Amino acid sequence: MRLTLRTNLAMRTLMHCAVSYPDSLRTADVAQACNASFHHVAQVVNQLESAGYLITSRGRGGGIVLAQKAEDISVGTVFRMFEADLPFAECMDKRRNTCPLSGACRLKGILCEALTAFYGTLDRYTVRDLIDGNSALEAIFLGGMTGGSRESA
């Protein structure tokens, strides 16, 4: 199993915003701290804003900030938002399934059971759980901030 880049960046963005809260961040700050493309982070920020997880503002003094408390953002819900459109296996894609074993194979049921357990575990955690007491993460995110960039757009 491998997470998509978008899911990974979404979690990194939310964690960075949570560590920096209530200060706003620039998308460029997140991209730099996460060693990611500005373009990819901007797309993820847009999707997180549309889903109500972030507030964004443009211009001087603008940036991105959490729209919800970190303890209210479920890791499982965020993962589902970014991974839901991608079937885990071919047989789980009703439109594109060409597997000749689909009618007799038991693997799909096992995979569904495993995915349910996977998301069930993620559902037990929030963004707050990922950052509380994590001084190493805080040092990475806040250590790279210079010259007041935490508050400028």
N, C-alpha and C positions, 0 to 999 in steps of 0.2 A: 504494500500500500504506500502511496506517495501523495502528499498534499499538493494542491496546486499552488503556484506562486502567489496568486491572488489571496488565497486563504492565509498563507503564511504572512504576507504583507498586511493583511487586515488585522491579524492578531498583533503583529509588531507595532502597527500604527496605534491600535487601541491601548496597548501597554505603554507606549511612549506618551500618549496623551494623558493616561492615568497617572503616570509618574510625575508629569509636569503640571498637572491640574493644580490650581485654576488658571495657570498661565496658558496662553495660546502658543501654538507652534506653527512654523511655516512648513509646508509640504516638503520643501527642500531640506529642512532640518531632519525630518523623518527619513527621507531618502538617504541622506548622508549617514545618519546613525545606524541605519539598517543595511547599508551597503547595497542600495537598490536604485533602480532607474527612477528618476523624477516622474517620468511619464507613467510608469506602472503604479507608483504610489498615488499619483493624482487620480488615476482611474479608480483605485480602491477607495480613496477618500471620498470621491463622488458617490460611489455605491454605499459607503457607510453613512454619508450624509442623507442620501435618499431613504435609507432604512431607519433614520432617526437616531443613529449612534453618535454622530458628530454634528457640530455646528461649525459652519465655515463663514468667514467674512473676508472680503477683498480689501485691498488698499492698505495704506499705512496704518499700522496698529491691528491689522487683520490677522487671520490665521485659522487654525483648526483647534477645537476644544471639544471635550466630551459633552454630549447632550444629555447623557444619563449618568447616574452614579456608577462607578466601576463595579460595585457589588450587585448592580442590577443587570449587568451585561453578561449573559450566559455564553460560555465558550462554545457549548454545543449548538446553540442557536446561530452564532456567527458562522461556525463551520458549515451548518446546513445551508445557510444563505449563500455561501460561496461554492459549495460542493454539490448542491441539490440537482443542478442541471446536468451533471456528469454521472452517467450510470457507472457503477462500480465494475460491472462485467457486461459483456455483450448481451447476455440473456436477460439482463435487467432493463434493456432499452427496447421498449415495445415497438418503436418505429424502425429500428435498424437491426434487430436481431435476425441473424441468418444461421444461427447455430442449429445444426440438424439434431442435436441431442436434447434440445429444450424440453420436449415432451416426456423424456424418461430420466433426465439427469437430476440427481438429488443435490448437486453442488449449490444450485441457486438458493435452496432453502437454508443450507448451512451458511452461505455467505450473508443472507438476510439476517440470520440469527446473530452472526458475528458483528455486522454493522449496527444492529440494534444495541448490542452490548457496548460497542465502541462509542456510539453517541450517548448512551446512558451514562457512561463514565464521564464524558465531556460535559454533560448536563449538570453534573455535581459541582462544577467549578465555574467561577466567575473571573472577570478580569482582575478584580480585587485580590483573589487568591493567587494570581500570578505575580503580583507586585508587592504585596505586603511582606515586609521584612526582607525583601530581596535587594540588599544594599549593592550587590554586584551589578544588578540590572540598572539600578538607579545611577550608579557611577558611570555606566556606559552611556545612558541617555543624557544625564545632566552634565557629565564631564565634557562632552563634546560641544556644549553650548557656550558660545563666546559673544562678547560685545552686545549683550542685550537682545540677541536674535530670538530669544524665547518669546519676546513680546512683539516683535515686528513682523510685518508680512513679507 
